Amino acid sequence: MTQTAEIIIIGGGVIGCSIAFNLAAKGMTGVVLLEQGVLGSGATGRSTATVHTHYSTEVLARLAWQSLQIFRSFDDIIGVGTARGQSGFTETGHLVFAGRDRNSQIKHNVELQQQVGARTSIINQVDAVGIAPGFQLDDCEAISYEPLSGYADASGTTLAFASRARQLGVRTELMTTATGLEIDQGKISAVLTSQGRISTTRVIITPGAWSRDFLLPYGIDLPLQVSRHEVASFKSPVGKSQLGERPSTTSNKLPAVSDLINQTCFRPEAGDLVLVGSAEPQDSQEPITDPAIYGQRQTQSFIESVWRRLVNRMPMMENAEYKTGFAGLYTSTPDRHPIMDRLESSSGMDGLFLCTGFSGHGLTLAPAVGRAMAALVLNDDSPFIEPPVDISQLRLSRFLPGATADRIFPFSDQNDVII
């Protein structure tokens, strides 16, 4: 076990591994990443891994657009190579379907995304049928389309970041649980683990659903709610051409979709499968008190419900064969935006950094989040290939009494932030 470290990252999901890589890529040494299980074994490994830019606030749109560009040039930017893992990014395009009640909101979102540089536009039903033949679109009053978006391999992306980070000198300690922090005169002095004590002066908290419980003993009550979400996969009963075969694309399959009318999100998967999750309000999802104990299989009621809603949009799936599925965890903040912050010295936890509460967006945003957190940790003015996104709006202080988070991140309801 490493006895000392310049900085310790607690949590080996895609966020923690992206941060580790970006710190090492900027020349930081003495980086140690702790993971209580194996890399990507938490929420990351149970992600639908859709990669898109449709967000309703500038900070998320910028993080998503920068991340998409990194995903699209992953090997060139990360320097991974086929022998060390890949992101598995597949371009499918991404459609958002909404009803008349969301017409103005979708248009506002698209204008915002275009302002940050994302390639996206409002399209009509005729255009959408050309992209997704066989879809039922009569109820769609607002449709947006991102041709460059798609999906990634969540585990592959995580391992690729971790592998490259190790090459650059990061120490990864698996099956090692962080059990506590040691504080000396208001400053971090060590992390206590199941394998021993590690001296350090800086710690980044990235364990997702475990973040709140880990920090509660130190008087830090993060506004996080952990909920269970389910995903099912169905095998199409029709050929690829009826699913929307498009020779000009990489995947030759249907696009990724966020359907706000039927409250579903779905995308293609290998073997002519369609991977489907629910886009219902997260407040309606089952809350979890212990992230180590929850049902990791989807329920029969969910399978039936999400299949009916999928058929509403894709009638050809009426006779689809159910294949498999899973359940994972979302760790959400009240405004559905992550907390990315360095605590002030006055907090009594000088040297503590927070990167948690991604509300289901973690994989989508991970490449840009790693870059932004590295800049925050290093207080770095040296140039990046592309400057990191300004994350000052994502400080924990927005949730303190008297803060104006509702004005920082205004949205009519949480579905304006697309999962």
N, C-alpha and C positions, 0 to 999 in steps of 0.2 A: 504494500500500500504506500502511495506517495505521502510523505510526511508534511510537505509544504507546497504551496501553490500561489502564484500571483493572483489568480482568480479561479473560482469554482462555479461551475454551472450545474444547478440541481435540476435534473430532468433531461432524459435522452430521447425526447420526441423530435419531430422535424424542426421545431422552433429552437430547441437547445442545440441540436447539431448544426443548424444554420448559423447560429451565433458563434459556436465554437470555430467553425470554418472561417467565418469573417474576421474574428479576432486574430486567428493565426495568420490569415492572409495579409493582415495589416502589420504583421511582424511581432505580435505579442507572444511572448514565451511564458511557460509556466501555467498553461491553461489545463484545468482538470475538469472533466465532465463526469458527473455521478448519475447512474441510472439504477433504480431499484430492481429492475428486471433485465430485459434485453432492449436494445434500441427500437423505438417505434412500437413498443408493445402496449401502449396506452391508447389514447384517442387517435393518435396518428394512424395506427394500423387498422383502425375501424372507420376511416374517413372515406367518403365517396370520391375525394380527390379531384373535384371539378376545379378548373382554373379559368377564371373569367375576370372581368373588370367592372361589372355592373353593381356599383355601390352608390349610395345617395349622399355621401359626404366626401369632401375633397381629400381628407387624409387617407381614408380607406381606398378611394379611387386611385390616388397616387401610389400607395403601397401595392395595390393590385396590378396597376399598369407596369410598374417597375418589375414586379415579380414575374409577370407574364413574359416580359422581354428576356429575363434571365432564364426562365423555363425554355423559351424557344431557342436559346443559344447556350444551353446548359454546359455542354462539354467545353466549349470555347471559353466561357467565363469562369466556371468552377475549376476546369482543368482536371476532369475526372478520368475520362478514357474508358473504353469498353471493359477493361479488365477490372475496374474498381467500382462498377455500378453506374447506373444511369437514372435519370429522372423519369424516363418512360413517357415523356410528354407526347401526346397525340393531338394533333389539330383536328377538331370536328366543327368548330364554330359553336356559338352559344346563343340561343334564343330565349327571350323573356316574353311570356304571354300575360297580358293583363286585360281587365275589363274596363268599361267606360269610367268607372269610379276612380281608376288610377291613371287615366290618360294624361292628365297634366303632370302628375308625379313622374311617370316614365319619361316624358319629354324633358322635364327638368333634369332627371338623372343623366340622360344621354347627353344633354348640353354640357353638364358638368364633366362627364367623362371625356368628351371631346376637347374640353378646355385643358385637361391635364395631358392630352396627347393620345388617348386611347382611340383605336380604330373601331368605332361603333356608330350605329345610325338607327333611326326609326324607319321601319319598312311597312309595307301594306300586306294584306292577306295574300294577294297574288304572288308577291315576292316570296312570302313565307312558304307557300305551297311548293314553289320551285326548290326551296332549300330542304323542306321536310314533306315530301309527297305522301299523301295518305292521312295526314293529320286533319282533324276536325277543327276548324278555326272560326266558325260562325260567331262565337261569343267573344272573340278577341278584338277589342277596340284599340288596343295599344300593343305594338310588337316592336321589340328592339333586337338587333342582331350584331354580334361581334364575330367576324369571320376568322380571326386569328386565335380565338380561345379554344379550349378543349379540356383534356383531363391528363393527370399524371399518375405515376405509380407512387403511392405514398411511402411504402416501405423502401422502394428503390431510391427515391429522393433522399430519404433520411440516411440510408446507408452510404449513399454517394457523398453527402456532406460530411458524414462521420469519417469515411475512408480518407477523403482528401484532408480533413482536419488532422487525422493521425499522421499522415505524410508530413504535415507541416509542424508536427511536434506536440499536438494535443494528446494528453493522457486520458483514456476512457476507462472508467472503472465500472464494470457491469456487476449486477447482483449486489449492489452496494447501496444501502438505504441511508439517506441523510436523516439523522435522528434529531438534530438540533443545531443551534448556533451558540457560539461562545462570544460574549460581548465584554469588552474591556474599556471602561471609561467612555461609553457611548459609541464605540467603534467595533466593527466586526474584527475578531481576532482568530477565529477558527470555525470549522464545521465539524460537528461530531457525526460519525457514521457507524454503521453496523460493523465496519472493518477497522475502526480506529479514528483517531483525531487527525485533522489536516489543518495546519496553520495557514491562514490567509487573511487578507484585509479587504477582499472584495468578493461578493457572492451575487450570482444572478439566479433569481427564482423563476423556473420555467416548468414546474411539474404539473401544470394544468389543474386537474380536479383536486390535487392534493395541496394546492398553494395556500388556500385559506387556513386549513387545519394546521399546516406547518408553521404559519406565522402567528396564529392566535396567542400562543404562550408568551409572545413578546409584545403584546398590546397592539398588534396590527390586525385589524379586522377588515379584510378585503371584501368588497361588496360582490361576492361571487355566488352564483347558484349553479349547482351541478344537476343536469337532467339527462335522462336516458333517451336516445334516439335510435330508430330502427331503419334498416335497409333490407330490401328484398331484391332478388334477381329473377327475371323471367326469360325463358327462351322463346324467341319469336317463332310463330308457326308459319311464317312466310319467308320468302327469299330475301337476299340482300337488296335486290332492286326495289322491292316494295317497302323496304325500310329506309329507302332514300339513298341508294348507291349514287355517289357523285365522284366520277373518275378524277376530278381535279383536286380532290382533297387527299390528305394522307390516309385517313381511316376508311374512306369509302362507306361510311355508315351514317346513321342519323346524327344530328347535332346534340350537344348537351342542351338541356332545357330547364329553365326555371318557370314553372307554370303557377302563377299567383292565383289563378281562377280556381283550379282544382287542388291547389296547395300541395303540389308535388315538385320534385326535382329529379331528373333522370338523365342518363347518359348511356352510350354504348359501352359494352364490355366484351372481352374476348369470347369467341365462339357464338356470335350472334345473340348475345345476351343483352338485356336492358336492365341496368342497375337503377333502382327506384328508391328514393327517400321521401319523407314527408317535409313539406314546407309550412306546416301548421305553426301558429304562434308558439314560441318556445315556452311561454307561461303555461301552455296546456300540456306540456310534456311531463312525464313522470319525474318528480324530484328524487334525488339520490342523496342520502345522508352519509353513506360510507362508499367512496368510489372503488374500494377493493371488493365490494360485495354488491353485485347487481346482475340481473339476468342478461347474459350475453347472446342469447338467441332471440330472434324476433317472435312475436306472438301470432297466433292464427288470426285474431281480429285485425291486426295490422296488415297482414298479408292480404286479407279479403278487402279491406278498406282501400289500401293503396293501389291494388290491382283495379278495382272499380274506377278509381279516379284516373288511373293511367289510360284505361279503355276510353274514358270520356274524350281524351285528347288523341289517342291512337286506336281507333276502332279495330284495326287489324290485330291488336293484342288480345281480343276477346277470348280466343282459344289458346292463349299462350300457356306454356308449361312452366309452373313454378320450379325453380332449381334449388336455390339456397338463400341464405341471408345472415344477418348478424345485427347486433345492437352495440352501440358505443356511447360515449359520453360527450356532452357539450358542457363547457364551463363558461357561463355567461355573466356579463356585467349588466346593470340596469339599462344602459343605453346601447348594448350590443356592440360596443367598441372595446378593444383590448386596453389593458393598463400597461404602459411602457414608461418606466420612470426610474430615476435615481432618487432615493430618499435623502432629504436634507439632513445635514449634521445635527440639526436641532431635534430630529426624531429620536435620537439616541441609538440609531442603527446606521451610523455612517458607514458607507461601503456596500450598502444593500441596494440591489437593482431588481426591478420587477418587470416581468414580461409574461403576462398571463391574461386569462379571460377572453379568449379569441372567439367565443360564441359560435364555433363551427367554421370560422374563416381561416384557421391556422395554416393548413397546407397551402391554400391559395396565396396567402400573404408571406409565407415563410422566407423566401429568398430576400425580399426587401426588408423584412423585419430583422433578419440577421445583420444586414448591412447597417441599418439604423441603430441597432443596439450596440454594435461594435463602435460606431462613431460616438455614441453616448458614453460608453465605458471609457474610451480612450481620450475623450474630449478632443477629437481629432480634427485638425484643420487641413491635413494633407489630402491631396486629391484622390477621389475614387474615379473609376471609369465613368460612372454617373453618380452625382452627389446623392447621399442618402436623403430619404424623405424627412421633412420636419415633423417630428412626433410630439412637439410640445403640448398639443391639445390632449394628448393621451395620458397626462399625469394623473396620479391617484387623487390629487387635490381637487379634481372636478367633482368628486363625490362627497367632499367635506361639507358640513353645515354652512349654508349661505352661498354655496357654489351655484353656478348657472349652467349645469350640464345640459339642461333641456334647451338652452339657447345655443350652446356650443354645437350640439348635434341634434338639430331639429328634424324630426320626421313624424309623419302622421300616425304611423304605427310601425311595429318592428319589421314587418315584411318589406318595408322600403329598403331595408338592408338585406340584400339577397344572400342566402346561404349558397 
